[in-house]
Amino acid sequence: MENNTELKSCPFCGGQAKLKATTKKSTGFTIWCECGKCHAETEGYCPDINKEDSSIDNIEQCKKYAIEKWNKRIESK
């Protein structure tokens, strides 16, 4: 599964967003999107990397969730 979805600019400041990932003892491997200018971010998504048969698919799915969450915009009335 490949995700070529472009990240929209930050809804708060217009800055450029990046897909980020880190490993922490408290949360494990986490993927999220963050604005490089104002540091607004999505919630983190943690793939289940203990499943050897599908860990790459889990990582790709978490990347997809983070990108979809970042790109989602509330429609104004």
FENPETA-V932088 format. One record per residue. N is the residue number from 1. SS is DSSP state (@ for helix, = for strand, . for the rest). Layout:
N;SS, N;SS
//
This chain:
1;., 2;., 3;., 4;., 5;., 6;., 7;., 8;., 9;., 10;., 11;., 12;., 13;., 14;., 15;., 16;., 17;=, 18;=, 19;=, 20;=, 21;=, 22;=, 23;=, 24;=, 25;., 26;., 27;., 28;=, 29;=, 30;=, 31;=, 32;=, 33;=, 34;=, 35;=, 36;., 37;., 38;., 39;., 40;., 41;=, 42;., 43;., 44;., 45;=, 46;., 47;., 48;., 49;., 50;., 51;., 52;., 53;., 54;., 55;@, 56;@, 57;@, 58;@, 59;@, 60;@, 61;@, 62;@, 63;@, 64;@, 65;@, 66;@, 67;@, 68;@, 69;@, 70;@, 71;@, 72;., 73;., 74;., 75;., 76;., 77;.
//
